[in-house]
Amino acid sequence: MKTIMLVCSAGMSTSLLVTKMEKAAEAQGIEAKIFAVAEAEAANHLDEIDVLLLGPQVRFLEGNMKKKLEPKGIPLAVINSVDYGMMKGDKVLEQALDLMK
Amino acid sequence: MNGFIAFMEKYFIPYAAKIGGQRHLVAIRDGFITTMPLMILGSFAVLINNFPIPAYQKFMNNLFGEGTWQAFGGNVWNGTFAILALLIAFTVAYNLAKSYDKDPLSSAVVSVATFFTIGAIAPGVDGIPNTGGLGSTGLFLALIIAILSTEIFTRLSGSPKLVINMPDGVPPAVSRSFAALFPAMITVSIFGLITAFFQAAGVTNLVISFYELVQEPFMGLANSLPAALLLAFVSAFLWFFGLHGANIIDPFMQTINIPAIEANVKALEAGKELPYIVNKPFFDSFVNLGGTGATIGLIIAIFIVARKHKAYMTVSKLSAAPGIFNINEPMMFGLPIVLNPIMFIPYILAPLVLVTVAYIATAIGWVPACTIVTPWTTPPIIGGALATQSIAGGVLAAVNLGLSILIFLPFAKIAQIQELRREKEALAAEGVTAE
């Protein structure tokens, strides 16, 4: 069971993507807990996740988040902006799984 | 155009991104976000008490007796707008301390104490305490206090010299509670002293003086067409480069928004002209239709003139449902609008035109100024009617929606022509290689 967290400004558009990713995970038979939170909430969840994905519009959080996550060995990345815009759940899921390898 | 984009990406965007992550601004924004549900509730209390239909007022008076049924709205008001500055003193300090990884609860409590130290409730001349500082009048000062007191308190709490050493055997939880003792006492005392100096100099109500000297002129400055144009421009401009523009300017927006709304509500109750045209519901209801840049206009324009552009149609269909609730990331990154040279002009122009139209329509009195804080996800047109408590507000939002479609139409058409030409060329190229 892998836990994937998505972060954007208010957790609105990422929550759309979460639904698509859950469907993709189900189709591929992957067990994953995927959820989206607002930027302000992100710090409260850092101990329960295996990977963090940032919406491209909040890519400026990357440096700060990296500082917090690297000591824990948790990978993070900014979601590919075209995949984000087209809400490609399978592609973003793949990105998350690749990061955890 | 490409040179310009490359230039901006290199020299401007990194700085904008820094502002977006600046810890004090983030703390202010997140502090306001925490109070949002209360401000929306307070707004609806105002709506219930002042619903602008005489028949409704009469009905309520007959049902519950004149003057008594407003008590509910008044009570809710007392718990929301009337204590805004107090809430902000707490929430901003909490978020700031959290970003420093220091004890957020202690910092927030110290900040509230400090806010009272400087006179959130000032002793009045006639012995009746003046509670005005708790509401939006004290807002700017509450923000400043939250930041200063937290900066001082979190630094002092890090100092080993100020920690009382407990003998062995004392539970760690107890010794931790003593850790905040001296830092808290010192922080609050500093501001107690500062206030005493001001009082000795004849400034008896620091909050009101600060309001008159700084907050009121600043709000007046922000309540102008150029200021509104600037805010609309910055937000759309940052979004064009893929940064969450609204998020980055939100600390400024929120700070002028709530006092402006409260001033409007007070004027409404007193039957005076509404003083502040520019505020956040103004942008949410009349400018950011479907999201920053009025992108719902683009979706509709594509449905009208660019049906043959397959990629645009796919994204527009995907974006229509979230767009109704003003979420436009699929349009921004999927179409994409971000770094798209064709879309640059309409995307920046649309909000500027909508701001101008909405400002003028409000200034000449066709549409009342906003008095209600609506959630930013309220669908277009409904949002305009709700925020202004008027049909005219809904009509203005609809007119602006029409304008945004007109602005995007030619550019959607150009995009389609280019796409079709590219397809043709690709086909021709394939034909050549097949031969």
Interface residues (C-beta under 8 A of the other chain):
Chain A: C8 S9 M12 S13 L16 A38 E39 A40 A43 G55 P56 Q57 V58 R59 F60 L61 G63 N64 S81 V82 Y84 G85 M86 M87
Chain B: A17 K18 G20 G21 V26 R29 D30 I33 N95 K98 W239 G242 L243 H244 A246 N247 T314 V315 L318 P322 F325 I327 E329 P330 M331 M332 F333 G334 L335 P336 V338 T377
